Structures are given as structure tokens and as C-alpha cells.
Amino acid sequence: MNVTILVCELRSLDWCCMFQIFARSEVVQVTKMDASNLAMVIAPNCLRCTSQDPRVIFENARKEMAFMRTLIQSLDTSFMEGIY
């Protein structure tokens, strides 16, 4: 595996762990940013459609947000316990 890809994957997992912490109920009570809101903010920065067609970009944006929300809510990051 390419070292650059490995580093990027580890950083992505790192970010996912952090967003899972932000999505905890005690944090959401203070910030009002649940998993859906976090996904809406971070999806355009993590996943970007390469199309120039605004309709395609808009349609993909909903799918990208859903994907990020699923990662925040469901990704098993227990192997990174102790890091955060």
C-alpha cells in the first residue's frame, strides 16, 4: 500500500473519531450539532463531486451528507480507544 494513502486513511479515521466524540449526546446538548448537522458541514470538505452540473452537485450533496452521517454514527473506531 502506498504510504501516502495509508497516512490519508489514518487521518480520515482520526477525523471520524473526533466527529463521533462531537456527536455524543452531552456535546450535542451544548453545541446543538448532531450527526446530521456535522455531516452537513464536513461533507463538502471531505467528499467533492467533480461534475460541473449544479443539479448533479446538488443531488450528490445529499448522498455525501448521508454517507458522512452514517460514518459518524456507525463506524467502529473502538480500536482507537485511548487516543481520544
N, CA, C and O atoms as a CHARMM CRD file, in Angstrom:
* protein
*
  336
    1    1 MET  N      0.85300  -1.18500   0.00000 PROA 1      0.00000
    2    1 MET  CA     0.00000   0.00000   0.00000 PROA 1      0.00000
    3    1 MET  C      0.89600   1.24500   0.00000 PROA 1      0.00000
    4    1 MET  O      1.91900   1.28900   0.68300 PROA 1      0.00000
    5    2 ASN  N      0.50800   2.21000  -0.74600 PROA 2      0.00000
    6    2 ASN  CA     1.22300   3.46700  -0.82900 PROA 2      0.00000
    7    2 ASN  C      1.20100   4.16400   0.53700 PROA 2      0.00000
    8    2 ASN  O      0.15400   4.22800   1.18000 PROA 2      0.00000
    9    3 VAL  N      2.33500   4.67700   0.97600 PROA 3      0.00000
   10    3 VAL  CA     2.43900   5.33300   2.28400 PROA 3      0.00000
   11    3 VAL  C      1.53000   6.55600   2.35500 PROA 3      0.00000
   12    3 VAL  O      0.92700   6.81300   3.39700 PROA 3      0.00000
   13    4 THR  N      1.42300   7.30800   1.27600 PROA 4      0.00000
   14    4 THR  CA     0.56500   8.49300   1.25300 PROA 4      0.00000
   15    4 THR  C     -0.89100   8.10300   1.47500 PROA 4      0.00000
   16    4 THR  O     -1.60400   8.77100   2.22400 PROA 4      0.00000
   17    5 ILE  N     -1.33100   7.03800   0.83800 PROA 5      0.00000
   18    5 ILE  CA    -2.71400   6.58000   1.00600 PROA 5      0.00000
   19    5 ILE  C     -2.94000   6.13000   2.44200 PROA 5      0.00000
   20    5 ILE  O     -3.98000   6.42900   3.02900 PROA 5      0.00000
   21    6 LEU  N     -1.98300   5.41900   3.00800 PROA 6      0.00000
   22    6 LEU  CA    -2.10100   4.95300   4.38700 PROA 6      0.00000
   23    6 LEU  C     -2.21900   6.12500   5.35200 PROA 6      0.00000
   24    6 LEU  O     -3.04800   6.09800   6.26100 PROA 6      0.00000
   25    7 VAL  N     -1.40100   7.14900   5.16300 PROA 7      0.00000
   26    7 VAL  CA    -1.45400   8.33600   6.02200 PROA 7      0.00000
   27    7 VAL  C     -2.80600   9.02200   5.89000 PROA 7      0.00000
   28    7 VAL  O     -3.38800   9.44100   6.89000 PROA 7      0.00000
   29    8 CYS  N     -3.30900   9.14000   4.66700 PROA 8      0.00000
   30    8 CYS  CA    -4.61700   9.76000   4.44700 PROA 8      0.00000
   31    8 CYS  C     -5.72700   8.95900   5.10600 PROA 8      0.00000
   32    8 CYS  O     -6.64300   9.53600   5.69000 PROA 8      0.00000
   33    9 GLU  N     -5.65600   7.63100   5.02000 PROA 9      0.00000
   34    9 GLU  CA    -6.67000   6.79800   5.65400 PROA 9      0.00000
   35    9 GLU  C     -6.62900   6.94700   7.17300 PROA 9      0.00000
   36    9 GLU  O     -7.67600   7.01100   7.81700 PROA 9      0.00000
   37   10 LEU  N     -5.43600   7.00100   7.74300 PROA 10     0.00000
   38   10 LEU  CA    -5.31900   7.17800   9.19400 PROA 10     0.00000
   39   10 LEU  C     -5.84800   8.54100   9.62500 PROA 10     0.00000
   40   10 LEU  O     -6.49200   8.65000  10.66800 PROA 10     0.00000
   41   11 ARG  N     -5.58700   9.56600   8.84900 PROA 11     0.00000
   42   11 ARG  CA    -6.12300  10.88900   9.16300 PROA 11     0.00000
   43   11 ARG  C     -7.64100  10.89800   9.07900 PROA 11     0.00000
   44   11 ARG  O     -8.31100  11.53300   9.89400 PROA 11     0.00000
   45   12 SER  N     -8.18800  10.18400   8.08200 PROA 12     0.00000
   46   12 SER  CA    -9.64000  10.10800   7.95000 PROA 12     0.00000
   47   12 SER  C    -10.25700   9.42000   9.15400 PROA 12     0.00000
   48   12 SER  O    -11.27700   9.87500   9.67200 PROA 12     0.00000
   49   13 LEU  N     -9.65500   8.33600   9.60400 PROA 13     0.00000
   50   13 LEU  CA   -10.14200   7.66100  10.80500 PROA 13     0.00000
   51   13 LEU  C    -10.02700   8.56900  12.02100 PROA 13     0.00000
   52   13 LEU  O    -10.90600   8.59100  12.88300 PROA 13     0.00000
   53   14 ASP  N     -8.94800   9.30600  12.07700 PROA 14     0.00000
   54   14 ASP  CA    -8.73600  10.25800  13.16100 PROA 14     0.00000
   55   14 ASP  C     -9.87200  11.28100  13.19400 PROA 14     0.00000
   56   14 ASP  O    -10.41600  11.57100  14.25900 PROA 14     0.00000
   57   15 TRP  N    -10.22700  11.82000  12.04100 PROA 15     0.00000
   58   15 TRP  CA   -11.31400  12.78900  11.95400 PROA 15     0.00000
   59   15 TRP  C    -12.64800  12.16000  12.32200 PROA 15     0.00000
   60   15 TRP  O    -13.46500  12.77400  13.00700 PROA 15     0.00000
   61   16 CYS  N    -12.86400  10.92900  11.86200 PROA 16     0.00000
   62   16 CYS  CA   -14.12300  10.25000  12.16200 PROA 16     0.00000
   63   16 CYS  C    -14.26900  10.05900  13.66700 PROA 16     0.00000
   64   16 CYS  O    -15.35200  10.26300  14.21600 PROA 16     0.00000
   65   17 CYS  N    -13.20100   9.67400  14.32900 PROA 17     0.00000
   66   17 CYS  CA   -13.24100   9.51400  15.78900 PROA 17     0.00000
   67   17 CYS  C    -13.59800  10.83400  16.45000 PROA 17     0.00000
   68   17 CYS  O    -14.41400  10.87500  17.37100 PROA 17     0.00000
   69   18 MET  N    -12.99600  11.89700  15.98700 PROA 18     0.00000
   70   18 MET  CA   -13.26400  13.20900  16.56300 PROA 18     0.00000
   71   18 MET  C    -14.72300  13.60500  16.35900 PROA 18     0.00000
   72   18 MET  O    -15.35500  14.11900  17.28100 PROA 18     0.00000
   73   19 PHE  N    -15.26300  13.37500  15.17000 PROA 19     0.00000
   74   19 PHE  CA   -16.65600  13.73600  14.91800 PROA 19     0.00000
   75   19 PHE  C    -17.61900  12.85200  15.70500 PROA 19     0.00000
   76   19 PHE  O    -18.70700  13.29300  16.07500 PROA 19     0.00000
   77   20 GLN  N    -17.22000  11.60000  15.96300 PROA 20     0.00000
   78   20 GLN  CA   -18.05400  10.75300  16.80900 PROA 20     0.00000
   79   20 GLN  C    -18.10000  11.29600  18.23000 PROA 20     0.00000
   80   20 GLN  O    -19.13600  11.21800  18.88900 PROA 20     0.00000
   81   21 ILE  N    -17.00300  11.83800  18.70000 PROA 21     0.00000
   82   21 ILE  CA   -16.98700  12.47500  20.01900 PROA 21     0.00000
   83   21 ILE  C    -17.90100  13.69400  20.00900 PROA 21     0.00000
   84   21 ILE  O    -18.66500  13.90800  20.95100 PROA 21     0.00000
   85   22 PHE  N    -17.82400  14.49600  18.94600 PROA 22     0.00000
   86   22 PHE  CA   -18.68500  15.67900  18.84200 PROA 22     0.00000
   87   22 PHE  C    -20.16700  15.31300  18.76900 PROA 22     0.00000
   88   22 PHE  O    -21.02300  16.11400  19.14500 PROA 22     0.00000
   89   23 ALA  N    -20.47100  14.10900  18.28700 PROA 23     0.00000
   90   23 ALA  CA   -21.86000  13.68600  18.12800 PROA 23     0.00000
   91   23 ALA  C    -22.44500  13.05100  19.39600 PROA 23     0.00000
   92   23 ALA  O    -23.61000  12.65500  19.40900 PROA 23     0.00000
   93   24 ARG  N    -21.65200  12.95500  20.44600 PROA 24     0.00000
   94   24 ARG  CA   -22.16600  12.40800  21.71000 PROA 24     0.00000
   95   24 ARG  C    -23.23600  13.32900  22.27900 PROA 24     0.00000
   96   24 ARG  O    -23.18000  14.54700  22.11400 PROA 24     0.00000
   97   25 SER  N    -24.20900  12.72600  22.95200 PROA 25     0.00000
   98   25 SER  CA   -25.37200  13.49800  23.42700 PROA 25     0.00000
   99   25 SER  C    -24.98900  14.64200  24.35300 PROA 25     0.00000
  100   25 SER  O    -25.59100  15.71300  24.28200 PROA 25     0.00000
  101   26 GLU  N    -24.00000  14.44100  25.22200 PROA 26     0.00000
  102   26 GLU  CA   -23.60800  15.52500  26.13800 PROA 26     0.00000
  103   26 GLU  C    -22.97900  16.70800  25.40400 PROA 26     0.00000
  104   26 GLU  O    -23.09200  17.84900  25.85000 PROA 26     0.00000
  105   27 VAL  N    -22.32300  16.43500  24.28600 PROA 27     0.00000
  106   27 VAL  CA   -21.73700  17.51300  23.48100 PROA 27     0.00000
  107   27 VAL  C    -22.82700  18.18800  22.65300 PROA 27     0.00000
  108   27 VAL  O    -22.85100  19.41200  22.52500 PROA 27     0.00000
  109   28 VAL  N    -23.73000  17.38000  22.09100 PROA 28     0.00000
  110   28 VAL  CA   -24.82000  17.91000  21.26900 PROA 28     0.00000
  111   28 VAL  C    -25.70200  18.86300  22.08000 PROA 28     0.00000
  112   28 VAL  O    -26.18700  19.85900  21.54300 PROA 28     0.00000
  113   29 GLN  N    -25.91500  18.57000  23.36000 PROA 29     0.00000
  114   29 GLN  CA   -26.71800  19.45200  24.20900 PROA 29     0.00000
  115   29 GLN  C    -26.12900  20.85000  24.28000 PROA 29     0.00000
  116   29 GLN  O    -26.86100  21.83500  24.37300 PROA 29     0.00000
  117   30 VAL  N    -24.81700  20.93500  24.23700 PROA 30     0.00000
  118   30 VAL  CA   -24.14400  22.24100  24.31500 PROA 30     0.00000
  119   30 VAL  C    -24.00800  22.88300  22.94300 PROA 30     0.00000
  120   30 VAL  O    -24.28300  24.07200  22.78100 PROA 30     0.00000
  121   31 THR  N    -23.58600  22.10000  21.95500 PROA 31     0.00000
  122   31 THR  CA   -23.26700  22.67300  20.63900 PROA 31     0.00000
  123   31 THR  C    -24.44700  22.72500  19.67900 PROA 31     0.00000
  124   31 THR  O    -24.42900  23.50300  18.72500 PROA 31     0.00000
  125   32 LYS  N    -25.47500  21.90800  19.91600 PROA 32     0.00000
  126   32 LYS  CA   -26.63200  21.77400  19.02600 PROA 32     0.00000
  127   32 LYS  C    -26.23700  21.21900  17.65700 PROA 32     0.00000
  128   32 LYS  O    -26.96900  21.38900  16.68200 PROA 32     0.00000
  129   33 MET  N    -25.09000  20.56100  17.58500 PROA 33     0.00000
  130   33 MET  CA   -24.60300  19.98000  16.33800 PROA 33     0.00000
  131   33 MET  C    -24.65300  18.46000  16.44500 PROA 33     0.00000
  132   33 MET  O    -23.71200  17.83900  16.94000 PROA 33     0.00000
  133   34 ASP  N    -25.75300  17.86000  15.98000 PROA 34     0.00000
  134   34 ASP  CA   -25.85800  16.40900  15.98900 PROA 34     0.00000
  135   34 ASP  C    -25.13700  15.84500  14.76400 PROA 34     0.00000
  136   34 ASP  O    -24.51500  16.58800  14.00400 PROA 34     0.00000
  137   35 ALA  N    -25.22400  14.52200  14.58000 PROA 35     0.00000
  138   35 ALA  CA   -24.51600  13.87500  13.46800 PROA 35     0.00000
  139   35 ALA  C    -24.94600  14.43000  12.11400 PROA 35     0.00000
  140   35 ALA  O    -24.12300  14.57100  11.21000 PROA 35     0.00000
  141   36 SER  N    -26.22800  14.74300  11.97100 PROA 36     0.00000
  142   36 SER  CA   -26.71000  15.29500  10.69400 PROA 36     0.00000
  143   36 SER  C    -26.11300  16.66800  10.42200 PROA 36     0.00000
  144   36 SER  O    -25.69200  16.95600   9.30200 PROA 36     0.00000
  145   37 ASN  N    -26.07600  17.50200  11.43200 PROA 37     0.00000
  146   37 ASN  CA   -25.50300  18.84000  11.25700 PROA 37     0.00000
  147   37 ASN  C    -24.00100  18.76600  10.99500 PROA 37     0.00000
  148   37 ASN  O    -23.48100  19.48900  10.14400 PROA 37     0.00000
  149   38 LEU  N    -23.30800  17.89800  11.72100 PROA 38     0.00000
  150   38 LEU  CA   -21.87600  17.73000  11.47700 PROA 38     0.00000
  151   38 LEU  C    -21.62300  17.24900  10.05600 PROA 38     0.00000
  152   38 LEU  O    -20.71500  17.73200   9.38000 PROA 38     0.00000
  153   39 ALA  N    -22.43600  16.28800   9.60500 PROA 39     0.00000
  154   39 ALA  CA   -22.27600  15.76300   8.24200 PROA 39     0.00000
  155   39 ALA  C    -22.50900  16.84800   7.20500 PROA 39     0.00000
  156   39 ALA  O    -21.81300  16.90000   6.19100 PROA 39     0.00000
  157   40 MET  N    -23.47900  17.71000   7.45100 PROA 40     0.00000
  158   40 MET  CA   -23.77400  18.79200   6.50400 PROA 40     0.00000
  159   40 MET  C    -22.58300  19.74100   6.37400 PROA 40     0.00000
  160   40 MET  O    -22.29800  20.25100   5.29100 PROA 40     0.00000
  161   41 VAL  N    -21.90200  19.96800   7.47800 PROA 41     0.00000
  162   41 VAL  CA   -20.77200  20.89600   7.46700 PROA 41     0.00000
  163   41 VAL  C    -19.52100  20.25800   6.86600 PROA 41     0.00000
  164   41 VAL  O    -18.80300  20.90700   6.10500 PROA 41     0.00000
  165   42 ILE  N    -19.25400  18.99800   7.19900 PROA 42     0.00000
  166   42 ILE  CA   -17.98700  18.40600   6.77700 PROA 42     0.00000
  167   42 ILE  C    -18.03000  17.68600   5.42900 PROA 42     0.00000
  168   42 ILE  O    -16.99100  17.52200   4.79000 PROA 42     0.00000
  169   43 ALA  N    -19.19900  17.25900   4.99400 PROA 43     0.00000
  170   43 ALA  CA   -19.27700  16.50600   3.73200 PROA 43     0.00000
  171   43 ALA  C    -18.68000  17.25800   2.54900 PROA 43     0.00000
  172   43 ALA  O    -17.92500  16.65800   1.78500 PROA 43     0.00000
  173   44 PRO  N    -18.98000  18.54800   2.36000 PROA 44     0.00000
  174   44 PRO  CA   -18.39200  19.23800   1.19600 PROA 44     0.00000
  175   44 PRO  C    -16.86600  19.33900   1.25200 PROA 44     0.00000
  176   44 PRO  O    -16.21600  19.51600   0.22200 PROA 44     0.00000
  177   45 ASN  N    -16.30200  19.22700   2.44800 PROA 45     0.00000
  178   45 ASN  CA   -14.84800  19.30600   2.57800 PROA 45     0.00000
  179   45 ASN  C    -14.17000  17.94800   2.41000 PROA 45     0.00000
  180   45 ASN  O    -13.01200  17.87200   2.00000 PROA 45     0.00000
  181   46 CYS  N    -14.89200  16.88600   2.72600 PROA 46     0.00000
  182   46 CYS  CA   -14.31800  15.53900   2.64300 PROA 46     0.00000
  183   46 CYS  C    -14.61900  14.85900   1.31900 PROA 46     0.00000
  184   46 CYS  O    -13.77600  14.14700   0.77300 PROA 46     0.00000
  185   47 LEU  N    -15.81000  15.07700   0.80800 PROA 47     0.00000
  186   47 LEU  CA   -16.25000  14.43200  -0.43200 PROA 47     0.00000
  187   47 LEU  C    -16.67800  15.52300  -1.40600 PROA 47     0.00000
  188   47 LEU  O    -17.51400  16.36400  -1.07700 PROA 47     0.00000
  189   48 ARG  N    -16.11700  15.50600  -2.57400 PROA 48     0.00000
  190   48 ARG  CA   -16.44200  16.56000  -3.52200 PROA 48     0.00000
  191   48 ARG  C    -16.73900  15.98200  -4.89100 PROA 48     0.00000
  192   48 ARG  O    -15.92400  15.26300  -5.47000 PROA 48     0.00000
  193   49 CYS  N    -17.90900  16.30400  -5.39500 PROA 49     0.00000
  194   49 CYS  CA   -18.31900  15.86900  -6.72600 PROA 49     0.00000
  195   49 CYS  C    -17.50900  16.64900  -7.77500 PROA 49     0.00000
  196   49 CYS  O    -17.30000  17.85500  -7.64300 PROA 49     0.00000
  197   50 THR  N    -17.06700  15.94800  -8.80000 PROA 50     0.00000
  198   50 THR  CA   -16.24400  16.59600  -9.82700 PROA 50     0.00000
  199   50 THR  C    -17.06300  17.16200 -10.97900 PROA 50     0.00000
  200   50 THR  O    -16.50700  17.76600 -11.89600 PROA 50     0.00000
  201   51 SER  N    -18.37400  16.97200 -10.94000 PROA 51     0.00000
  202   51 SER  CA   -19.23300  17.45800 -12.01300 PROA 51     0.00000
  203   51 SER  C    -19.32000  18.98400 -11.99400 PROA 51     0.00000
  204   51 SER  O    -19.14200  19.61500 -10.95300 PROA 51     0.00000
  205   52 GLN  N    -19.59400  19.55600 -13.14800 PROA 52     0.00000
  206   52 GLN  CA   -19.80900  20.99600 -13.25700 PROA 52     0.00000
  207   52 GLN  C    -21.30000  21.33600 -13.29700 PROA 52     0.00000
  208   52 GLN  O    -21.67600  22.50700 -13.23900 PROA 52     0.00000
  209   53 ASP  N    -22.13400  20.31800 -13.39500 PROA 53     0.00000
  210   53 ASP  CA   -23.58100  20.49400 -13.47700 PROA 53     0.00000
  211   53 ASP  C    -24.15600  20.71300 -12.07300 PROA 53     0.00000
  212   53 ASP  O    -24.05000  19.82600 -11.22700 PROA 53     0.00000
  213   54 PRO  N    -24.76300  21.88000 -11.80900 PROA 54     0.00000
  214   54 PRO  CA   -25.30200  22.17100 -10.47500 PROA 54     0.00000
  215   54 PRO  C    -26.32600  21.15100  -9.99200 PROA 54     0.00000
  216   54 PRO  O    -26.39800  20.86400  -8.79700 PROA 54     0.00000
  217   55 ARG  N    -27.11300  20.60300 -10.90400 PROA 55     0.00000
  218   55 ARG  CA   -28.10300  19.59300 -10.49500 PROA 55     0.00000
  219   55 ARG  C    -27.41800  18.33900  -9.96100 PROA 55     0.00000
  220   55 ARG  O    -27.84100  17.77100  -8.95400 PROA 55     0.00000
  221   56 VAL  N    -26.37000  17.91800 -10.63500 PROA 56     0.00000
  222   56 VAL  CA   -25.63000  16.73100 -10.20700 PROA 56     0.00000
  223   56 VAL  C    -24.95000  17.00100  -8.86000 PROA 56     0.00000
  224   56 VAL  O    -24.96900  16.15800  -7.96300 PROA 56     0.00000
  225   57 ILE  N    -24.36000  18.17100  -8.73500 PROA 57     0.00000
  226   57 ILE  CA   -23.69100  18.53800  -7.48400 PROA 57     0.00000
  227   57 ILE  C    -24.69100  18.54700  -6.33600 PROA 57     0.00000
  228   57 ILE  O    -24.40200  18.02500  -5.26000 PROA 57     0.00000
  229   58 PHE  N    -25.86500  19.13500  -6.55400 PROA 58     0.00000
  230   58 PHE  CA   -26.89000  19.19900  -5.51500 PROA 58     0.00000
  231   58 PHE  C    -27.38500  17.80400  -5.14100 PROA 58     0.00000
  232   58 PHE  O    -27.54000  17.48900  -3.96100 PROA 58     0.00000
  233   59 GLU  N    -27.62800  16.97800  -6.14400 PROA 59     0.00000
  234   59 GLU  CA   -28.08900  15.60900  -5.88500 PROA 59     0.00000
  235   59 GLU  C    -27.03400  14.81200  -5.12100 PROA 59     0.00000
  236   59 GLU  O    -27.36300  14.07400  -4.19100 PROA 59     0.00000
  237   60 ASN  N    -25.78100  14.95800  -5.50600 PROA 60     0.00000
  238   60 ASN  CA   -24.70700  14.23200  -4.82800 PROA 60     0.00000
  239   60 ASN  C    -24.48100  14.75500  -3.41700 PROA 60     0.00000
  240   60 ASN  O    -24.07700  13.99500  -2.53700 PROA 60     0.00000
  241   61 ALA  N    -24.73100  16.02800  -3.18800 PROA 61     0.00000
  242   61 ALA  CA   -24.52000  16.60700  -1.85900 PROA 61     0.00000
  243   61 ALA  C    -25.34800  15.87800  -0.81100 PROA 61     0.00000
  244   61 ALA  O    -24.86100  15.62200   0.29000 PROA 61     0.00000
  245   62 ARG  N    -26.58600  15.54400  -1.13400 PROA 62     0.00000
  246   62 ARG  CA   -27.43700  14.81900  -0.18500 PROA 62     0.00000
  247   62 ARG  C    -26.86600  13.42700   0.10800 PROA 62     0.00000
  248   62 ARG  O    -26.87800  12.97200   1.25100 PROA 62     0.00000
  249   63 LYS  N    -26.37200  12.76700  -0.92300 PROA 63     0.00000
  250   63 LYS  CA   -25.78600  11.43300  -0.74300 PROA 63     0.00000
  251   63 LYS  C    -24.48700  11.51600   0.05900 PROA 63     0.00000
  252   63 LYS  O    -24.21700  10.65600   0.89800 PROA 63     0.00000
  253   64 GLU  N    -23.68900  12.54600  -0.19900 PROA 64     0.00000
  254   64 GLU  CA   -22.44000  12.73700   0.53200 PROA 64     0.00000
  255   64 GLU  C    -22.72200  12.99600   2.00900 PROA 64     0.00000
  256   64 GLU  O    -22.03600  12.45600   2.87600 PROA 64     0.00000
  257   65 MET  N    -23.73200  13.82100   2.29900 PROA 65     0.00000
  258   65 MET  CA   -24.09900  14.08700   3.69700 PROA 65     0.00000
  259   65 MET  C    -24.59400  12.81400   4.37600 PROA 65     0.00000
  260   65 MET  O    -24.25200  12.55700   5.53100 PROA 65     0.00000
  261   66 ALA  N    -25.38400  12.02600   3.68100 PROA 66     0.00000
  262   66 ALA  CA   -25.88700  10.77400   4.24700 PROA 66     0.00000
  263   66 ALA  C    -24.73600   9.81100   4.54200 PROA 66     0.00000
  264   66 ALA  O    -24.73000   9.13500   5.57100 PROA 66     0.00000
  265   67 PHE  N    -23.77300   9.75800   3.63700 PROA 67     0.00000
  266   67 PHE  CA   -22.61200   8.89600   3.84100 PROA 67     0.00000
  267   67 PHE  C    -21.81600   9.33700   5.06800 PROA 67     0.00000
  268   67 PHE  O    -21.45500   8.50800   5.90200 PROA 67     0.00000
  269   68 MET  N    -21.54200  10.62600   5.18200 PROA 68     0.00000
  270   68 MET  CA   -20.78700  11.13300   6.33000 PROA 68     0.00000
  271   68 MET  C    -21.55800  10.91500   7.62800 PROA 68     0.00000
  272   68 MET  O    -20.96400  10.56100   8.64600 PROA 68     0.00000
  273   69 ARG  N    -22.86300  11.11900   7.60500 PROA 69     0.00000
  274   69 ARG  CA   -23.68800  10.88900   8.80100 PROA 69     0.00000
  275   69 ARG  C    -23.59600   9.42100   9.22300 PROA 69     0.00000
  276   69 ARG  O    -23.48600   9.12000  10.41100 PROA 69     0.00000
  277   70 THR  N    -23.64000   8.51500   8.25000 PROA 70     0.00000
  278   70 THR  CA   -23.52000   7.08600   8.55000 PROA 70     0.00000
  279   70 THR  C    -22.17400   6.76800   9.16800 PROA 70     0.00000
  280   70 THR  O    -22.09900   5.99600  10.12400 PROA 70     0.00000
  281   71 LEU  N    -21.10700   7.35300   8.63600 PROA 71     0.00000
  282   71 LEU  CA   -19.77900   7.13200   9.21800 PROA 71     0.00000
  283   71 LEU  C    -19.72400   7.63700  10.65800 PROA 71     0.00000
  284   71 LEU  O    -19.21500   6.95000  11.54400 PROA 71     0.00000
  285   72 ILE  N    -20.24600   8.83000  10.88500 PROA 72     0.00000
  286   72 ILE  CA   -20.21800   9.40400  12.23300 PROA 72     0.00000
  287   72 ILE  C    -21.00000   8.52900  13.20100 PROA 72     0.00000
  288   72 ILE  O    -20.56900   8.31600  14.33400 PROA 72     0.00000
  289   73 GLN  N    -22.12800   8.02800  12.76800 PROA 73     0.00000
  290   73 GLN  CA   -22.98900   7.26100  13.65500 PROA 73     0.00000
  291   73 GLN  C    -22.56900   5.79700  13.79000 PROA 73     0.00000
  292   73 GLN  O    -22.79700   5.19800  14.84100 PROA 73     0.00000
  293   74 SER  N    -21.96800   5.21100  12.77100 PROA 74     0.00000
  294   74 SER  CA   -21.82500   3.76000  12.74600 PROA 74     0.00000
  295   74 SER  C    -20.40800   3.21000  12.63600 PROA 74     0.00000
  296   74 SER  O    -20.19400   2.03300  12.92700 PROA 74     0.00000
  297   75 LEU  N    -19.45200   4.00300  12.23600 PROA 75     0.00000
  298   75 LEU  CA   -18.10700   3.46800  12.03700 PROA 75     0.00000
  299   75 LEU  C    -17.53400   2.98900  13.36600 PROA 75     0.00000
  300   75 LEU  O    -17.54600   3.72300  14.35400 PROA 75     0.00000
  301   76 ASP  N    -17.03500   1.76400  13.38900 PROA 76     0.00000
  302   76 ASP  CA   -16.42200   1.21500  14.59800 PROA 76     0.00000
  303   76 ASP  C    -15.00500   1.76300  14.73100 PROA 76     0.00000
  304   76 ASP  O    -14.10800   1.38100  13.98000 PROA 76     0.00000
  305   77 THR  N    -14.81900   2.64800  15.68000 PROA 77     0.00000
  306   77 THR  CA   -13.49900   3.23000  15.92600 PROA 77     0.00000
  307   77 THR  C    -12.97100   2.80700  17.28500 PROA 77     0.00000
  308   77 THR  O    -12.10000   3.46800  17.85000 PROA 77     0.00000
  309   78 SER  N    -13.49800   1.70200  17.81300 PROA 78     0.00000
  310   78 SER  CA   -13.08600   1.24500  19.14000 PROA 78     0.00000
  311   78 SER  C    -11.60300   0.89600  19.20400 PROA 78     0.00000
  312   78 SER  O    -10.99500   0.96500  20.27300 PROA 78     0.00000
  313   79 PHE  N    -11.02000   0.52400  18.07400 PROA 79     0.00000
  314   79 PHE  CA    -9.58900   0.18600  18.05700 PROA 79     0.00000
  315   79 PHE  C     -8.71700   1.40700  18.31500 PROA 79     0.00000
  316   79 PHE  O     -7.51900   1.26700  18.56100 PROA 79     0.00000
  317   80 MET  N     -9.30200   2.60500  18.26300 PROA 80     0.00000
  318   80 MET  CA    -8.53500   3.82300  18.50800 PROA 80     0.00000
  319   80 MET  C     -8.76300   4.35600  19.91300 PROA 80     0.00000
  320   80 MET  O     -8.37200   5.48500  20.20800 PROA 80     0.00000
  321   81 GLU  N     -9.39300   3.56200  20.79800 PROA 81     0.00000
  322   81 GLU  CA    -9.63500   3.99800  22.16700 PROA 81     0.00000
  323   81 GLU  C     -8.30400   4.31300  22.84700 PROA 81     0.00000
  324   81 GLU  O     -7.29400   3.64700  22.62200 PROA 81     0.00000
  325   82 GLY  N     -8.33700   5.32800  23.66800 PROA 82     0.00000
  326   82 GLY  CA    -7.12300   5.75100  24.35400 PROA 82     0.00000
  327   82 GLY  C     -6.40500   6.87700  23.63100 PROA 82     0.00000
  328   82 GLY  O     -5.59700   7.59300  24.22300 PROA 82     0.00000
  329   83 ILE  N     -6.70400   7.02800  22.34600 PROA 83     0.00000
  330   83 ILE  CA    -6.10000   8.12100  21.58300 PROA 83     0.00000
  331   83 ILE  C     -6.86100   9.40100  21.86500 PROA 83     0.00000
  332   83 ILE  O     -6.26900  10.47700  21.94800 PROA 83     0.00000
  333   84 TYR  N     -8.19500   9.28500  22.01500 PROA 84     0.00000
  334   84 TYR  CA    -9.04400  10.44200  22.32500 PROA 84     0.00000
  335   84 TYR  C     -9.71700  10.21000  23.63400 PROA 84     0.00000
  336   84 TYR  O    -10.48200  11.05800  24.09300 PROA 84     0.00000
